[in-house]
Amino acid sequence: MSKSLVLPAGSLRHRIAIQSASESRDSMGGVTYSWSTDDTVWGHIRPLSGKELVEAKQIDARVTHKIIIREYSSLTPSHRFQNDSRNFNISSILNIQERDKLQVCSCIEDV
């Protein structure tokens, strides 16, 4: 990645929900997770790669994306992004030039 990241006007055109998980236990001791939206921001979604792996006779599809948003100070990899009906698990978060303006997140889409 270059030293600076310049985005053309209008490139943050996707409405992205920032979601956090809460867990609850059922009567059998199992854990279920529910996601709630903390905030909705404008962002840029760019697909990077896609691959399908066959393990134990099951296909596991992985799609990797780069999602760019304006700085969101409380964002952690325990959050996820949602755009329409698509969910993106956050793998890493980079604060470009440590200037607290843009964050570039590496994500894996749930498929």
Backbone as JSON, one array per atom type, in Angstrom:
{
  "sequence": "MSKSLVLPAGSLRHRIAIQSASESRDSMGGVTYSWSTDDTVWGHIRPLSGKELVEAKQIDARVTHKIIIREYSSLTPSHRFQNDSRNFNISSILNIQERDKLQVCSCIEDV",
  "N": [[0.85, -1.17, 0.0], [0.45, 2.26, -0.66], [2.16, 5.2, 0.68], [0.33, 7.18, 1.34], [-3.19, 7.44, 1.37], [-5.47, 8.29, -0.88], [-8.71, 9.1, -1.56], [-11.03, 9.32, -4.17], [-13.59, 11.83, -4.55], [-16.79, 10.86, -3.47], [-16.27, 8.14, -3.31], [-16.78, 6.75, -0.97], [-19.35, 5.15, -0.87], [-21.0, 3.12, -0.03], [-23.45, 2.03, 2.28], [-22.75, 1.07, 5.44], [-23.23, -1.02, 8.14], [-22.04, -1.08, 11.43], [-21.54, -3.66, 13.55], [-21.99, -5.32, 16.71], [-21.47, -8.22, 18.73], [-23.51, -10.09, 20.97], [-23.67, -12.51, 23.49], [-25.65, -15.29, 24.54], [-26.78, -17.78, 26.81], [-28.41, -20.87, 26.39], [-30.93, -23.1, 27.8], [-29.7, -25.57, 27.75], [-27.05, -25.09, 28.0], [-25.74, -24.24, 25.76], [-24.31, -21.78, 23.56], [-25.53, -18.89, 22.04], [-25.28, -16.38, 19.54], [-26.12, -13.01, 19.03], [-26.46, -10.27, 16.83], [-26.13, -6.78, 16.98], [-26.73, -3.52, 15.69], [-24.41, -1.0, 16.02], [-23.73, 1.42, 14.85], [-24.11, 3.26, 11.78], [-22.3, 3.81, 8.87], [-20.65, 5.53, 6.12], [-18.87, 3.88, 3.54], [-16.26, 2.24, 1.62], [-16.26, -0.58, -0.35], [-14.2, -3.1, -1.48], [-13.58, -5.88, -3.4], [-11.02, -8.32, -3.0], [-9.99, -10.97, -3.34], [-11.03, -14.34, -4.1], [-11.8, -17.67, -3.17], [-12.34, -21.19, -3.23], [-12.35, -23.81, -0.99], [-11.98, -27.28, -0.54], [-12.77, -29.27, 2.01], [-12.98, -32.11, 3.96], [-15.04, -33.11, 2.37], [-16.69, -30.92, 2.09], [-17.52, -27.75, 0.81], [-15.83, -24.78, 1.3], [-16.22, -21.53, 0.99], [-14.37, -18.59, 0.54], [-14.24, -15.15, 0.58], [-12.35, -12.35, 0.2], [-12.13, -9.02, 1.28], [-11.41, -5.51, 1.07], [-12.28, -2.97, 3.17], [-12.97, 0.38, 3.49], [-13.33, 2.96, 5.76], [-14.28, 6.08, 7.33], [-12.43, 7.22, 10.17], [-13.22, 5.36, 13.03], [-13.3, 5.28, 16.24], [-13.82, 3.28, 18.2], [-13.79, 0.85, 16.92], [-13.13, -2.61, 16.6], [-11.6, -5.85, 15.9], [-13.52, -7.62, 16.84], [-15.94, -6.67, 16.08], [-18.3, -6.61, 13.32], [-18.99, -5.93, 9.86], [-21.93, -4.96, 8.07], [-23.53, -4.96, 4.99], [-26.27, -4.33, 3.21], [-27.56, -7.48, 2.79], [-25.24, -8.75, 3.29], [-22.52, -9.98, 5.24], [-19.5, -9.09, 6.87], [-16.66, -10.25, 8.35], [-14.22, -8.86, 10.43], [-10.78, -8.9, 9.95], [-8.38, -7.46, 10.27], [-7.36, -4.11, 11.19], [-6.28, -1.1, 9.91], [-4.89, 2.01, 10.66], [-4.54, 4.57, 8.67], [-1.49, 6.08, 8.15], [-1.48, 6.72, 10.83], [-3.13, 8.88, 11.36], [-5.7, 9.17, 12.18], [-7.88, 9.44, 10.39], [-8.75, 7.79, 8.23], [-9.69, 4.33, 8.08], [-8.52, 1.21, 7.09], [-9.83, -1.85, 6.55], [-9.26, -5.29, 6.61], [-11.24, -7.89, 5.52], [-13.34, -10.83, 5.78], [-15.85, -12.22, 3.95], [-18.95, -13.56, 5.01], [-20.29, -16.41, 3.58]],
  "CA": [[0.0, 0.0, 0.0], [1.23, 3.48, -0.75], [2.32, 5.93, 1.92], [-0.9, 7.89, 1.65], [-4.38, 6.91, 0.73], [-6.33, 9.37, -1.34], [-9.93, 8.57, -2.14], [-11.77, 10.3, -4.95], [-14.88, 12.23, -4.0], [-17.88, 9.94, -3.76], [-15.91, 6.73, -3.26], [-17.41, 6.15, 0.21], [-20.73, 5.14, -1.35], [-21.75, 1.99, 0.53], [-23.94, 2.18, 3.66], [-22.2, -0.07, 6.17], [-23.58, -1.08, 9.55], [-21.03, -1.63, 12.32], [-22.3, -4.48, 14.47], [-21.29, -6.02, 17.79], [-22.15, -9.46, 19.12], [-23.77, -10.38, 22.38], [-23.92, -13.94, 23.59], [-26.57, -15.73, 25.58], [-26.77, -19.22, 27.0], [-29.73, -21.48, 26.44], [-31.13, -23.99, 28.95], [-28.83, -26.73, 27.62], [-25.67, -24.65, 28.16], [-25.19, -23.79, 24.49], [-24.15, -20.34, 23.39], [-26.02, -18.31, 20.79], [-24.83, -15.01, 19.36], [-27.0, -12.12, 18.28], [-25.73, -9.08, 16.4], [-26.9, -5.53, 16.99], [-26.06, -2.44, 14.98], [-23.95, 0.1, 16.87], [-23.7, 2.66, 14.08], [-24.1, 3.08, 10.33], [-21.34, 4.76, 8.3], [-20.37, 5.41, 4.69], [-17.6, 3.22, 3.33], [-15.9, 1.75, 0.29], [-16.04, -2.02, -0.32], [-13.46, -3.55, -2.67], [-13.19, -7.29, -3.33], [-9.61, -8.57, -3.29], [-9.79, -12.32, -3.87], [-12.02, -15.34, -3.74], [-11.35, -19.04, -3.41], [-13.14, -22.24, -2.63], [-11.56, -24.9, -0.46], [-12.75, -28.49, -0.27], [-12.27, -29.95, 3.19], [-13.91, -33.1, 4.5], [-16.14, -33.2, 1.41], [-17.52, -29.74, 2.17], [-16.92, -26.6, 0.16], [-15.72, -23.6, 2.15], [-15.93, -20.39, 0.1], [-13.84, -17.41, 1.23], [-14.08, -13.96, -0.24], [-11.63, -11.36, 0.98], [-12.43, -7.65, 0.87], [-10.86, -4.36, 1.78], [-13.35, -2.0, 3.44], [-12.4, 1.64, 3.97], [-14.3, 3.85, 6.4], [-13.66, 7.16, 8.1], [-11.99, 6.75, 11.48], [-14.24, 5.0, 14.01], [-12.33, 5.01, 17.31], [-14.09, 2.09, 19.01], [-13.84, -0.34, 16.07], [-12.19, -3.68, 16.9], [-11.89, -7.05, 15.1], [-14.68, -8.35, 17.35], [-17.1, -6.15, 15.35], [-18.42, -7.02, 11.92], [-19.7, -4.98, 8.99], [-23.04, -5.5, 7.29], [-23.96, -4.12, 3.87], [-27.48, -5.02, 2.74], [-27.67, -8.77, 3.46], [-23.89, -9.33, 3.34], [-21.8, -9.79, 6.5], [-18.06, -9.11, 6.71], [-15.91, -10.38, 9.6], [-13.01, -8.03, 10.36], [-9.54, -9.59, 10.29], [-7.41, -6.47, 10.76], [-7.73, -2.7, 11.02], [-5.12, -0.22, 9.78], [-5.13, 3.45, 10.75], [-3.63, 5.08, 7.65], [-0.5, 7.05, 8.61], [-1.76, 7.07, 12.24], [-3.66, 10.25, 11.35], [-7.09, 9.12, 12.67], [-8.8, 9.94, 9.37], [-9.32, 6.65, 7.51], [-9.3, 3.0, 8.51], [-8.61, 0.19, 6.08], [-10.09, -3.11, 7.24], [-9.26, -6.54, 5.85], [-12.44, -8.6, 5.95], [-13.75, -12.05, 5.11], [-17.31, -12.22, 3.83], [-19.69, -14.8, 5.29], [-21.05, -16.88, 2.42]],
  "C": [[0.89, 1.23, 0.0], [1.27, 4.19, 0.59], [1.08, 6.69, 2.31], [-2.04, 7.28, 0.86], [-5.28, 8.07, 0.39], [-7.53, 8.73, -2.02], [-10.61, 9.65, -2.95], [-13.1, 10.63, -4.28], [-15.95, 11.23, -4.41], [-17.52, 8.47, -3.67], [-16.45, 6.02, -2.02], [-18.92, 6.12, -0.06], [-21.58, 3.99, -0.84], [-22.18, 2.31, 1.96], [-23.54, 0.91, 4.4], [-22.6, 0.04, 7.64], [-22.42, -1.69, 10.32], [-21.79, -2.36, 13.42], [-21.41, -5.11, 15.53], [-22.14, -7.2, 18.23], [-22.41, -9.47, 20.62], [-24.12, -11.87, 22.44], [-24.88, -14.23, 24.73], [-26.52, -17.25, 25.64], [-28.2, -19.74, 27.05], [-29.79, -22.46, 27.61], [-30.23, -25.22, 28.91], [-27.35, -26.36, 27.75], [-25.01, -24.2, 26.87], [-25.15, -22.28, 24.41], [-24.72, -19.93, 22.04], [-25.59, -16.85, 20.75], [-25.9, -14.24, 18.6], [-26.22, -10.84, 18.01], [-26.65, -7.88, 16.46], [-26.06, -4.43, 16.35], [-25.71, -1.32, 15.95], [-24.03, 1.44, 16.16], [-23.76, 2.31, 12.59], [-23.25, 4.2, 9.73], [-21.27, 4.57, 6.79], [-19.01, 4.78, 4.53], [-17.41, 2.81, 1.88], [-15.58, 0.26, 0.42], [-15.36, -2.43, -1.62], [-13.09, -5.02, -2.5], [-11.72, -7.45, -3.72], [-9.38, -9.93, -3.9], [-10.93, -13.22, -3.44], [-11.46, -16.71, -4.02], [-12.3, -20.0, -2.72], [-12.21, -23.36, -2.2], [-12.47, -26.1, -0.23], [-12.07, -29.2, 0.89], [-13.35, -30.88, 3.7], [-15.2, -33.15, 3.68], [-17.14, -32.05, 1.55], [-16.78, -28.59, 1.51], [-16.98, -25.41, 1.1], [-15.3, -22.43, 1.26], [-15.48, -19.21, 0.94], [-13.7, -16.27, 0.23], [-13.45, -12.89, 0.65], [-11.89, -9.97, 0.39], [-11.58, -6.66, 1.66], [-12.02, -3.38, 1.94], [-12.71, -0.78, 4.08], [-13.54, 2.48, 4.54], [-13.53, 5.03, 7.01], [-13.37, 6.62, 9.5], [-13.16, 6.55, 12.43], [-13.48, 4.46, 15.22], [-12.59, 3.72, 18.08], [-14.14, 0.8, 18.19], [-12.74, -1.33, 16.45], [-12.51, -4.88, 16.0], [-13.04, -7.9, 15.64], [-15.99, -7.82, 16.74], [-17.2, -6.84, 13.99], [-19.13, -5.91, 11.17], [-20.86, -5.71, 8.33], [-23.41, -4.47, 6.23], [-25.07, -4.88, 3.19], [-27.58, -6.36, 3.48], [-26.32, -9.47, 3.59], [-23.21, -8.99, 4.66], [-20.31, -9.97, 6.26], [-17.4, -9.17, 8.09], [-14.58, -9.65, 9.43], [-11.8, -8.84, 10.81], [-8.5, -8.64, 10.87], [-7.89, -5.07, 10.43], [-6.44, -1.89, 10.97], [-5.57, 1.23, 9.84], [-4.1, 4.1, 9.83], [-2.8, 6.25, 8.19], [-0.73, 7.51, 10.06], [-2.32, 8.48, 12.36], [-5.1, 10.32, 11.81], [-8.09, 9.73, 11.69], [-9.51, 8.79, 8.66], [-8.82, 5.35, 8.12], [-9.52, 2.05, 7.36], [-8.73, -1.14, 6.8], [-10.03, -4.27, 6.26], [-10.39, -7.39, 6.41], [-12.63, -9.89, 5.16], [-15.28, -12.07, 5.13], [-17.88, -13.59, 4.21], [-20.47, -15.18, 4.05], [-21.75, -18.16, 2.73]]
}
